[in-house]
Amino acid sequence: MLQRVRVEESVGTILAHDLTKIVPGEFKGCRFKKGHIVQAEDVAELLQMGKEHLYVLNLGPDEVHEDEAAIRLARAAAGDGDHGLEFSGPREGKVNITAARDGLLKVNLRALQEVNEVADIMLATLHNNYPVITGQVVAGTRLIPLVAPRVVLEKVEAICHRAGNVIHIAPYRRLKVGLITTGSEVYKGRIKDAFGPVVRAKIANYGSEVVKEEIVPDDAGAIQQAIAAMLAAGMEMVVLTGGMSVDPDDVTPEGIRRSGAEVVTYGAPVLPGAMFLLAYLGEVPVMGLPGCVMYYRATIFDLVLPRVLTGERLQRKDIAGLAAGGLCQSCPECRYPACSFGKGGF
C-alpha cells in the first residue's frame, strides 16, 4: 500500500519509485532507486533535491521486502554449519554468494530446481562440481517483485531446510600422491618423461603433492609391485601414466588389477580421456591416465581429480554422468572450467 510521508519522517521507509537528481550541466539520473530503504544520511540530500514528501511502501505483517528476502534466501541456500560461503549485499535487491575458500562447488540440483519452481524468487549458480577459488561469485539470488508474500519465502526456506543445503564449497584434502610412470622407453632412458611434470602441476594446483615417484617398464608384475610400494610408503593416492591403450604392450590396466584394486571403470564417456581408469585400493584412489592428459589443457583428469580430492568416492554412475558435456570443443583458447566441458546434469 502506498503512503505519503514527510521526508524528515521517512527514515526506515521503502521508496515506491525512483527519484531523479538533477545538477544543471553536471548530472541527471536516478539517485535513489525504487525499493531503497531511506537512511538517516539520505534526508539532507532528499531535501536538497526538493523533496519534502515521499511516496513509500507500507508493508503489512505478511509481506517481505526484496532486501530481506534476498538475504534470507542466500542463508537458506547455504544451510547451517561450515558451508564455505560468504554473502555480499543486498544491492538493488540482489545478494551475491561467494566462495570463502578454494574448493569444489556442490549443487543439490533437485533442490535448486524445486526452489526455482516457486514463484517470485530466483537462485542461480555456477555448474555443479565447478572448481572455485576464494572470493569467486558462485551464486546469486533475489526476489523478483519488490515485495512478496512472506509465505513464498517461508516455502523456499522449507525446501532448503529439507535439502540440508542447496549449495556448498567442498574443501580439498591435501594428499600425499605417488606417481608411477610406465613405459619401457622411459624406463631405459631412451626418451625423457614429459608426462610427470604435467601431472605434478595439476595435483599441486589443488594443494596436494607428489611425494614419491617411480618409473617402471611395460610389465604388469612390475606395475603391481610399484603400486604395493606406494601404499607401503603411505601414499594416499596413486596415479599411473602411460600404457592405457589397447596395444598388446600396454599393460597398465592389468598391473592395476593385479594389485587387488577394485576397478570402478576402465573407459569413460569423455573426449579427451576415453581410456581413463579409476580404481580403489581400500580408501586409496588409483588412477590410470591416458596419454591425452599430457597434451590437452582439459581432459578427464581435470574432471575427476578435484572430486576425488574432496573425499568423494566416485562410482561408475558418476563417470557415466559425465557423458553430457563430456566432449571437449578444443577451443583455440582454452577457457576451462568456464565452458561446457564436463558440465553434465549429475
Secondary structure per residue as TSV (DSSP state, phi and psi in degrees):
chain	resnum	aa	ss	phi	psi
A	1	M	-	360.0	135.8
A	2	L	E	-79.2	144.9
A	3	Q	E	-140.9	139.5
A	4	R	E	-100.1	123.4
A	5	V	E	-131.1	155.0
A	6	R	E	-71.4	144.7
A	7	V	G	-56.6	-41.4
A	8	E	G	-63.6	-17.7
A	9	E	G	-111.3	16.5
A	10	S	-	-97.1	-4.8
A	11	V	T	-58.4	128.5
A	12	G	T	93.3	-9.4
A	13	T	-	-86.0	169.1
A	14	I	E	-114.1	122.3
A	15	L	E	-63.6	136.1
A	16	A	S	-91.9	-6.4
A	17	H	S	-158.2	165.2
A	18	D	-	-68.4	149.3
A	19	L	E	-120.0	124.2
A	20	T	E	-93.5	137.8
A	21	K	E	-109.7	135.8
A	22	I	E	-125.2	123.0
A	23	V	E	-119.0	105.7
A	24	P	T	-49.9	126.8
A	25	G	T	77.8	-3.1
A	26	E	T	-124.4	-47.0
A	27	F	E	-154.7	139.6
A	28	K	E	-147.3	120.0
A	29	G	E	176.8	179.3
A	30	C	E	-71.1	122.9
A	31	R	E	-99.1	-39.8
A	32	F	E	-128.1	124.2
A	33	K	-	-88.4	155.7
A	34	K	T	-52.3	132.3
A	35	G	T	95.4	-9.7
A	36	H	-	-63.3	135.5
A	37	I	B	-90.4	117.7
A	38	V	-	-65.0	129.5
A	39	Q	-	-104.8	161.9
A	40	A	G	-58.7	-37.8
A	41	E	G	-73.4	-10.0
A	42	D	G	-80.4	-22.7
A	43	V	H	-58.2	-47.7
A	44	A	H	-61.0	-42.0
A	45	E	H	-69.8	-37.8
A	46	L	H	-61.4	-41.6
A	47	L	H	-65.1	-39.7
A	48	Q	H	-65.4	-29.2
A	49	M	T	-78.3	-0.8
A	50	G	T	88.8	14.0
A	51	K	-	-94.5	116.6
A	52	E	S	-102.6	-23.5
A	53	H	E	-134.0	151.8
A	54	L	E	-127.1	150.1
A	55	Y	E	-98.8	118.9
A	56	V	E	-124.4	163.3
A	57	L	E	-89.2	132.5
A	58	N	-	-105.1	97.9
A	59	L	-	-74.7	139.0
A	60	G	-	-84.1	169.3
A	61	P	T	-64.5	-18.7
A	62	D	T	-102.7	15.4
A	63	E	E	-118.9	154.1
A	64	V	E	-132.5	138.7
A	65	H	E	-79.9	155.3
A	66	E	H	-59.3	-36.1
A	67	D	H	-65.6	-49.6
A	68	E	H	-60.6	-41.9
A	69	A	H	-62.4	-44.3
A	70	A	H	-63.2	-42.2
A	71	I	H	-62.9	-46.2
A	72	R	H	-66.4	-36.4
A	73	L	H	-63.3	-43.5
A	74	A	H	-62.7	-45.2
A	75	R	H	-64.3	-40.1
A	76	A	H	-65.7	-40.6
A	77	A	H	-64.4	-35.2
A	78	A	H	-77.8	-29.8
A	79	G	-	77.4	-174.5
A	80	D	S	-88.0	165.6
A	81	G	S	85.4	-163.4
A	82	D	-	-85.1	95.1
A	83	H	-	-98.6	-8.7
A	84	G	-	70.5	27.5
A	85	L	E	-128.8	152.6
A	86	E	E	-130.3	159.8
A	87	F	E	-121.6	143.1
A	88	S	E	-127.4	145.2
A	89	G	E	107.1	-165.1
A	90	P	E	-76.3	148.1
A	91	R	E	-131.4	116.4
A	92	E	T	52.3	39.7
A	93	G	T	83.4	0.1
A	94	K	E	-113.8	143.8
A	95	V	E	-117.7	126.6
A	96	N	E	-89.7	139.0
A	97	I	E	-110.2	123.2
A	98	T	E	-119.6	157.6
A	99	A	E	-75.1	129.9
A	100	A	S	-92.9	-0.2
A	101	R	S	-159.5	162.4
A	102	D	S	-70.5	144.4
A	103	G	E	166.4	-164.0
A	104	L	E	-110.0	124.4
A	105	L	E	-72.2	121.7
A	106	K	E	-108.9	126.7
A	107	V	E	-119.7	125.3
A	108	N	-	-78.6	95.3
A	109	L	H	-64.1	-36.4
A	110	R	H	-66.0	-44.6
A	111	A	H	-66.9	-37.7
A	112	L	H	-61.4	-42.9
A	113	Q	H	-61.0	-44.2
A	114	E	H	-65.1	-40.2
A	115	V	H	-60.0	-45.5
A	116	N	H	-79.2	-6.9
A	117	E	T	-81.1	-12.4
A	118	V	S	-79.2	133.6
A	119	A	T	-66.7	150.2
A	120	D	T	80.9	1.8
A	121	I	E	-133.1	162.8
A	122	M	E	-146.3	146.8
A	123	L	E	-141.1	115.2
A	124	A	E	-116.4	141.7
A	125	T	E	-132.2	167.4
A	126	L	-	-69.3	173.6
A	127	H	-	-62.1	151.4
A	128	N	T	-60.4	144.4
A	129	N	T	62.7	36.4
A	130	Y	E	-91.2	122.0
A	131	P	E	-71.6	123.1
A	132	V	E	-124.2	161.8
A	133	I	-	-117.0	160.2
A	134	T	T	-54.9	131.3
A	135	G	T	91.9	-7.9
A	136	Q	-	-76.9	135.9
A	137	V	E	-71.2	125.2
A	138	V	E	-113.9	-16.5
A	139	A	E	-162.3	163.0
A	140	G	E	-146.3	146.8
A	141	T	E	-143.9	152.7
A	142	R	E	-165.7	163.6
A	143	L	E	-82.8	140.6
A	144	I	S	-74.1	-53.2
A	145	P	S	-81.6	169.6
A	146	L	S	-67.0	-35.8
A	147	V	E	-137.0	142.9
A	148	A	E	-140.5	159.7
A	149	P	E	-60.5	139.2
A	150	R	H	-60.5	-28.4
A	151	V	H	-65.3	-27.7
A	152	V	H	-63.7	-47.8
A	153	L	H	-63.9	-42.1
A	154	E	H	-64.8	-33.0
A	155	K	H	-64.7	-43.6
A	156	V	H	-66.4	-42.3
A	157	E	H	-59.9	-36.5
A	158	A	H	-66.1	-40.0
A	159	I	H	-61.1	-46.8
A	160	C	H	-64.4	-39.4
A	161	H	H	-62.9	-41.9
A	162	R	H	-64.5	-35.9
A	163	A	H	-75.9	-17.5
A	164	G	S	87.8	-57.9
A	165	N	-	-159.9	152.0
A	166	V	S	-89.8	-36.2
A	167	I	E	-136.5	149.2
A	168	H	E	-161.3	163.8
A	169	I	E	-104.0	112.8
A	170	A	E	-81.4	120.6
A	171	P	-	-74.3	153.4
A	172	Y	-	-81.1	141.3
A	173	R	-	-82.6	151.7
A	174	R	-	-99.6	102.4
A	175	L	-	-103.3	151.3
A	176	K	E	-88.4	119.9
A	177	V	E	-111.2	134.8
A	178	G	E	-101.1	132.4
A	179	L	E	-115.2	121.0
A	180	I	E	-113.4	117.7
A	181	T	E	-97.9	121.5
A	182	T	E	-105.0	151.4
A	183	G	-	138.1	117.7
A	184	S	H	-61.9	-32.4
A	185	E	H	-67.4	-32.2
A	186	V	H	-79.9	-43.0
A	187	Y	H	-57.3	-39.9
A	188	K	T	-90.2	3.1
A	189	G	T	79.4	13.5
A	190	R	S	-70.0	-35.4
A	191	I	S	-132.0	158.1
A	192	K	-	-86.6	139.5
A	193	D	-	-67.5	121.3
A	194	A	-	-107.3	-6.3
A	195	F	H	-80.2	-44.3
A	196	G	H	-54.9	-48.0
A	197	P	H	-59.3	-36.9
A	198	V	H	-65.1	-46.2
A	199	V	H	-66.2	-43.5
A	200	R	H	-59.5	-42.1
A	201	A	H	-65.7	-41.6
A	202	K	H	-65.8	-41.3
A	203	I	H	-66.3	-42.9
A	204	A	H	-64.2	-29.7
A	205	N	H	-61.9	-24.1
A	206	Y	T	-103.6	10.9
A	207	G	T	92.5	0.5
A	208	S	-	-98.4	177.1
A	209	E	E	-145.9	136.7
A	210	V	E	-78.7	112.6
A	211	V	E	-109.0	-10.2
A	212	K	E	-144.7	132.8
A	213	E	E	-130.7	148.9
A	214	E	E	-149.3	141.3
A	215	I	E	-109.8	129.6
A	216	V	E	-130.3	156.2
A	217	P	-	-77.0	177.2
A	218	D	S	-77.8	75.6
A	219	D	-	-143.0	119.6
A	220	A	H	-59.8	-37.3
A	221	G	H	-65.8	-41.8
A	222	A	H	-65.2	-37.7
A	223	I	H	-65.5	-43.3
A	224	Q	H	-58.8	-45.0
A	225	Q	H	-65.3	-37.8
A	226	A	H	-65.8	-39.0
A	227	I	H	-64.3	-44.1
A	228	A	H	-60.1	-40.0
A	229	A	H	-65.5	-35.7
A	230	M	H	-64.6	-43.3
A	231	L	H	-67.1	-39.5
A	232	A	H	-63.1	-29.4
A	233	A	T	-84.2	1.5
A	234	G	T	87.9	19.2
A	235	M	-	-69.3	139.9
A	236	E	S	-101.5	-6.3
A	237	M	E	-155.6	142.7
A	238	V	E	-123.9	129.9
A	239	V	E	-121.7	130.4
A	240	L	E	-115.8	138.0
A	241	T	E	-119.3	141.2
A	242	G	S	88.6	157.9
A	243	G	-	69.5	32.0
A	244	M	-	-105.5	0.7
A	245	S	S	-89.4	-166.8
A	246	V	S	-100.9	11.1
A	247	D	S	-64.5	150.0
A	248	P	T	-57.0	-32.0
A	249	D	T	-93.0	8.3
A	250	D	-	-94.0	94.7
A	251	V	-	-114.6	13.9
A	252	T	H	-60.1	-45.3
A	253	P	H	-57.6	-39.2
A	254	E	H	-65.1	-40.8
A	255	G	H	-62.2	-38.9
A	256	I	H	-65.3	-42.6
A	257	R	H	-63.2	-41.2
A	258	R	H	-63.7	-24.6
A	259	S	T	-69.6	-11.6
A	260	G	T	93.5	3.7
A	261	A	-	-68.6	144.8
A	262	E	E	-83.3	111.9
A	263	V	E	-80.4	118.7
A	264	V	E	-78.4	-46.4
A	265	T	E	-159.2	141.2
A	266	Y	E	-119.2	101.7
A	267	G	-	117.5	140.5
A	268	A	-	-144.3	143.9
A	269	P	S	-79.8	57.2
A	270	V	-	-138.0	134.9
A	271	L	B	-129.0	120.0
A	272	P	S	-81.9	143.1
A	273	G	-	135.2	16.6
A	274	A	T	-62.2	-29.9
A	275	M	T	-93.5	26.7
A	276	F	-	-74.1	144.9
A	277	L	E	-126.4	134.0
A	278	L	E	-125.4	130.5
A	279	A	E	-144.6	170.7
A	280	Y	E	-136.3	134.5
A	281	L	E	-107.3	93.8
A	282	G	T	66.4	-118.4
A	283	E	T	-97.9	1.0
A	284	V	E	-91.2	115.7
A	285	P	E	-72.1	140.4
A	286	V	E	-125.6	125.4
A	287	M	E	-123.4	131.7
A	288	G	E	-103.0	118.8
A	289	L	E	-101.4	127.7
A	290	P	-	-71.9	165.9
A	291	G	T	-62.2	-22.1
A	292	C	H	-60.7	-26.8
A	293	V	H	-60.5	-28.8
A	294	M	H	-75.0	-25.3
A	295	Y	H	-109.0	-29.4
A	296	Y	-	-102.1	145.9
A	297	R	S	-64.6	-40.1
A	298	A	S	-132.1	128.5
A	299	T	-	-142.0	-173.6
A	300	I	H	-53.9	-34.7
A	301	F	H	-60.5	-38.2
A	302	D	H	-70.5	-24.8
A	303	L	H	-82.0	-34.7
A	304	V	H	-90.5	-41.1
A	305	L	H	-52.7	-52.7
A	306	P	H	-62.5	-32.3
A	307	R	H	-68.9	-41.3
A	308	V	H	-63.6	-39.1
A	309	L	H	-71.2	-16.4
A	310	T	T	-82.9	-6.2
A	311	G	T	98.3	1.9
A	312	E	-	-71.6	129.2
A	313	R	-	-94.0	106.9
A	314	L	-	-76.7	145.1
A	315	Q	-	-115.1	173.0
A	316	R	H	-59.6	-36.4
A	317	K	H	-64.5	-30.1
A	318	D	H	-67.6	-40.7
A	319	I	H	-68.6	-41.2
A	320	A	H	-61.4	-32.4
A	321	G	T	-68.6	-8.6
A	322	L	T	-83.0	-5.4
A	323	A	S	-60.3	-46.3
A	324	A	T	-75.0	109.6
A	325	G	T	97.1	1.9
A	326	G	-	-82.2	1.4
A	327	L	B	-101.6	109.2
A	328	C	-	-69.8	138.4
A	329	Q	-	-88.8	0.5
A	330	S	-	50.1	50.9
A	331	C	-	-60.9	146.0
A	332	P	S	-54.8	-36.7
A	333	E	S	-122.0	110.2
A	334	C	-	-67.7	131.0
A	335	R	-	-113.8	8.4
A	336	Y	T	-56.1	136.7
A	337	P	T	-91.4	7.7
A	338	A	S	-83.6	59.5
A	339	C	S	-157.4	-174.5
A	340	S	S	-83.2	-11.1
A	341	F	T	-62.6	123.0
A	342	G	T	79.0	8.9
A	343	K	-	-99.6	56.8
A	344	G	-	-72.6	-177.2
A	345	G	-	-90.9	18.1
A	346	F	-	-114.7	360.0
